[in-house]
Amino acid sequence: MTADVATIPQLLLTSEQQEGYNQLKKTPTDATRSLAEALDLSEYKHDARSAITLDFAAAMLEQCHKLHLGSEQTAAVLSIGQQLLQGCADGRSREECQELLRSSLLQLCSAAPAVAAAAGSASSACLSPDAVSVLAASFTKGLLQHYSLYQLVFTRLQAHTQHQFHLPVESAVAPPALEQALPEADWQAHLAAEQAQAAAEAAAAEAAAAAAREAEEAARVAQRQAEEAAARQEQLQRKPQTLVEAVDKLVALRLEDIQQTLSAGYAAKAAALMSRVAQMEQQQQQQQVSQQTAPPHK
């Protein structure tokens, strides 16, 4: 699909802009940005027409710099280039633009440009025959040799493919203020305290788990003992049917009495032993406290 005729920007630069561009050529990125700002080609990174126009103008400036042309001569060459690009965008044929180039360069051609300009018979934009020859060859090898491609770009719409992406961005965590920083010794103490707290929490968790296991085991033992006691009581309460059962019942009753007597004795001895151990621990703690509070020997 054909588009509206593209309007080529005026490729006009002041002498200061030309000199600034020549000084920035050692850094191509800065030179390109400076030239794009001067020619109002802000979309040169994304738009093909702007990029080609910028490249075309940079090539003309480079050629003028090699020929040591003055600012007015360079401006005249840029004006010719602007007319050629505009004619290409307007749909003119290659032959028409070639004739426009020939006539424009012949108007600027002078056998002695400096003498003619001083005499006032021509403007200071006059060019020598050698400069005209070099510029004609440059335009022929550039624009005119690839005229169909230039015309295609400047008369057809450029296809753009757009994609939308949703990118979650996580904000960076701001570091704390310097006045909140800790000295090295305090920081090491803080880390040691955290490690001690973590160790204490781990020990407490392990102790709680062990206590839970012991309680579970004690519950199972108690349940088993209760079941065994219930079974024995049921057996003792059942009336014997034979002499053997009667003897077994008497033996079981006797063993039950002995077991209860022994259990009570063991419980009393264990309580006495625990009391004695507690007293010994208390006495030992008192001795340690008295030794710590005693005055040192000279």
C-alpha positions in Angstrom: 0.0 0.0 0.0 1.4 3.4 -1.0 1.6 6.1 1.6 1.4 9.9 1.5 4.5 11.5 -0.1 7.2 11.6 2.5 8.5 15.1 3.3 12.3 15.2 3.5 13.5 17.5 6.3 15.6 20.5 5.3 19.2 19.3 5.4 20.6 22.6 6.5 23.3 23.0 9.1 24.9 26.1 10.5 28.7 26.4 10.4 28.8 25.7 14.2 26.7 22.6 13.7 29.0 21.4 10.9 32.1 22.0 13.0 30.6 20.3 16.0 29.7 17.3 14.0 33.3 17.1 12.5 34.7 17.2 16.0 32.5 14.4 17.3 33.3 12.0 14.5 35.8 10.2 16.7 32.9 9.0 18.8 30.3 7.8 16.2 27.4 7.5 18.7 27.7 11.1 19.8 28.2 12.3 16.3 25.1 10.5 15.1 23.0 11.8 18.0 24.2 15.4 17.4 23.4 15.3 13.7 20.0 13.7 14.3 19.2 16.5 16.8 20.3 19.2 14.3 18.1 17.7 11.5 15.2 16.9 13.8 15.4 13.1 13.1 14.5 11.9 16.6 13.1 8.6 15.4 16.2 7.5 13.5 16.7 4.4 15.7 13.2 3.0 14.8 12.1 4.7 11.5 13.7 3.5 8.3 13.2 6.9 6.5 14.8 8.9 9.3 17.7 6.5 9.5 18.3 6.6 5.7 18.0 10.4 5.6 20.5 10.7 8.5 22.9 8.3 6.8 22.6 10.2 3.6 23.4 13.5 5.3 26.3 12.1 7.2 27.8 10.7 3.9 27.5 14.2 2.3 29.1 15.9 5.3 32.0 13.4 5.2 32.6 14.0 1.5 32.5 17.8 2.0 35.0 17.5 4.9 37.3 15.5 2.7 37.1 18.1 0.0 37.8 20.9 2.6 34.7 22.8 1.6 33.6 25.8 3.5 30.3 26.1 5.5 28.4 27.8 2.6 29.7 25.3 0.1 28.7 22.4 2.4 25.2 24.0 2.8 24.9 24.2 -0.9 25.8 20.5 -1.3 23.3 19.6 1.5 20.6 21.5 -0.3 21.2 19.6 -3.5 21.0 16.3 -1.6 17.7 17.5 0.0 16.3 18.2 -3.4 17.3 14.8 -4.7 15.7 13.0 -1.8 12.6 15.0 -2.1 12.4 14.2 -5.8 12.8 10.5 -5.0 10.0 10.7 -2.4 7.8 12.6 -4.9 8.0 9.7 -7.3 10.3 11.3 -9.9 12.2 8.9 -12.2 15.9 8.3 -11.8 16.7 10.2 -15.0 14.9 13.3 -13.7 16.8 13.3 -10.5 20.0 12.7 -12.4 19.3 15.7 -14.6 18.5 17.7 -11.5 21.9 16.8 -10.0 23.7 17.7 -13.2 22.1 21.1 -13.5 22.5 21.9 -9.8 26.2 21.1 -9.8 26.9 23.0 -13.0 25.4 26.1 -11.5 27.9 25.9 -8.6 30.9 25.0 -10.8 33.5 27.7 -11.3 37.0 27.4 -12.6 38.3 29.7 -9.8 35.7 29.7 -7.0 37.7 32.0 -4.7 38.4 34.6 -7.4 34.8 34.6 -8.6 33.5 35.0 -5.1 35.9 37.9 -4.4 34.9 39.6 -7.6 31.2 39.3 -6.7 30.3 37.5 -9.9 29.2 34.4 -8.0 28.4 33.4 -4.5 30.9 31.9 -2.0 29.2 28.6 -2.6 31.0 28.1 -5.9 32.8 24.7 -6.3 35.9 23.8 -8.3 35.5 21.4 -11.3 37.4 18.8 -9.3 35.1 19.1 -6.4 32.0 18.9 -8.7 33.4 15.8 -10.3 34.0 14.1 -6.9 30.5 15.1 -5.6 28.8 13.9 -8.8 30.6 10.5 -8.5 29.6 10.3 -4.8 25.9 11.0 -5.6 25.9 8.6 -8.5 27.5 5.7 -6.5 25.1 6.3 -3.6 21.6 7.6 -4.2 21.4 7.1 -8.0 22.9 3.6 -8.0 20.3 2.5 -5.4 17.5 4.8 -6.5 14.8 2.1 -6.6 15.5 1.1 -3.0 15.4 4.7 -1.8 12.2 5.3 -3.7 10.6 2.2 -2.2 11.4 3.2 1.3 10.2 6.8 0.9 6.9 5.9 -0.9 5.7 2.8 1.0 4.5 2.5 4.6 7.0 0.8 6.9 5.6 -2.3 8.6 5.9 -2.4 12.4 5.2 -5.4 14.6 4.3 -4.5 18.2 4.4 -6.9 21.1 3.3 -6.3 24.6 4.9 -8.0 27.6 4.1 -7.7 31.3 7.3 -7.8 33.3 7.0 -7.8 37.0 9.7 -5.6 38.5 10.9 -6.2 42.1 12.0 -3.1 43.8 15.5 -3.2 45.2 15.9 -3.4 49.0 17.3 -0.1 50.2 20.3 -0.6 52.5 20.0 0.8 56.0 21.4 4.2 56.8 25.0 4.5 57.8 24.2 5.9 61.2 22.4 2.6 61.9 25.5 0.5 61.3 27.1 -1.4 64.1 30.8 -1.6 65.1 32.5 -4.9 64.2 32.6 -6.1 67.8 28.9 -5.3 68.4 28.0 -7.1 65.1 30.0 -10.2 66.1 28.2 -10.1 69.5 24.9 -9.8 67.7 25.7 -12.8 65.5 26.8 -14.8 68.5 23.6 -14.0 70.4 21.5 -15.1 67.4 23.5 -18.3 67.1 23.0 -19.0 70.9 19.3 -18.2 70.6 19.0 -20.6 67.6 20.9 -23.3 69.5 18.7 -22.8 72.6 15.5 -23.0 70.5 16.8 -26.2 68.8 17.7 -27.7 72.2 14.2 -26.8 73.6 12.5 -28.3 70.5 14.6 -31.5 70.9 13.8 -31.6 74.6 10.1 -31.1 73.9 10.1 -33.8 71.3 11.9 -36.2 73.7 9.4 -35.4 76.5 6.6 -36.1 74.0 8.1 -39.4 73.1 8.6 -40.3 76.8 5.0 -39.3 77.6 3.7 -41.4 74.8 5.8 -44.4 75.9 4.7 -43.9 79.5 1.1 -43.8 78.3 1.5 -47.1 76.4 3.2 -48.7 79.5 0.4 -47.5 81.8 -2.3 -48.7 79.4 -0.6 -52.1 79.1 -0.2 -52.4 82.9 -3.8 -51.4 83.4 -4.9 -54.0 80.9 -2.8 -56.6 82.7 -4.2 -55.6 86.1 -7.7 -55.8 84.8 -7.1 -59.2 83.4 -5.6 -60.4 86.7 -8.6 -58.9 88.7 -11.0 -60.7 86.3 -9.1 -63.9 86.8 -9.1 -63.5 90.6 -12.7 -62.7 90.8 -13.8 -65.7 88.7 -14.9 -68.6 90.8 -12.7 -71.6 90.5 -14.3 -74.7 89.1 -11.7 -77.3 89.9 -9.1 -77.9 92.6 -6.3 -76.8 90.2 -8.0 -73.5 89.6 -8.5 -73.0 93.3 -4.7 -73.5 93.9 -3.9 -71.2 91.0 -6.1 -68.5 92.5 -4.5 -68.8 95.9 -1.1 -68.6 94.3 -2.1 -65.5 92.2 -3.5 -63.8 95.3 -0.3 -64.4 97.2 1.8 -63.1 94.3 -0.4 -60.0 94.1 0.2 -59.2 97.7 3.9 -59.8 97.4 4.1 -57.5 94.3 2.2 -54.7 96.0 4.4 -55.0 99.1 7.6 -54.9 97.0 6.3 -52.0 94.9 5.5 -49.9 97.9 9.0 -50.6 99.3 10.7 -49.7 96.1 8.7 -46.5 95.9 9.7 -45.5 99.4 13.3 -46.3 98.8 13.3 -44.3 95.5 11.7 -41.3 97.2 14.3 -41.4 100.0 17.1 -41.7 97.4 15.8 -38.7 95.4 15.5 -36.6 98.5 19.1 -37.5 99.5 20.4 -36.6 96.0 18.5 -33.2 96.1 20.1 -32.5 99.5 23.6 -33.3 98.2 23.1 -31.0 95.2 21.9 -28.2 97.4 24.9 -28.5 99.7 27.2 -28.5 96.7 25.7 -25.4 95.3 26.0 -23.7 98.7 29.7 -24.6 98.8 30.3 -23.2 95.3 28.5 -19.9 96.3 30.6 -19.6 99.5 33.8 -20.2 97.5 32.9 -17.5 95.0 32.0 -14.9 97.6 35.1 -15.6 99.8 37.8 -12.9 99.6 40.9 -13.8 97.6 44.1 -14.9 99.3 47.0 -12.5 99.3 
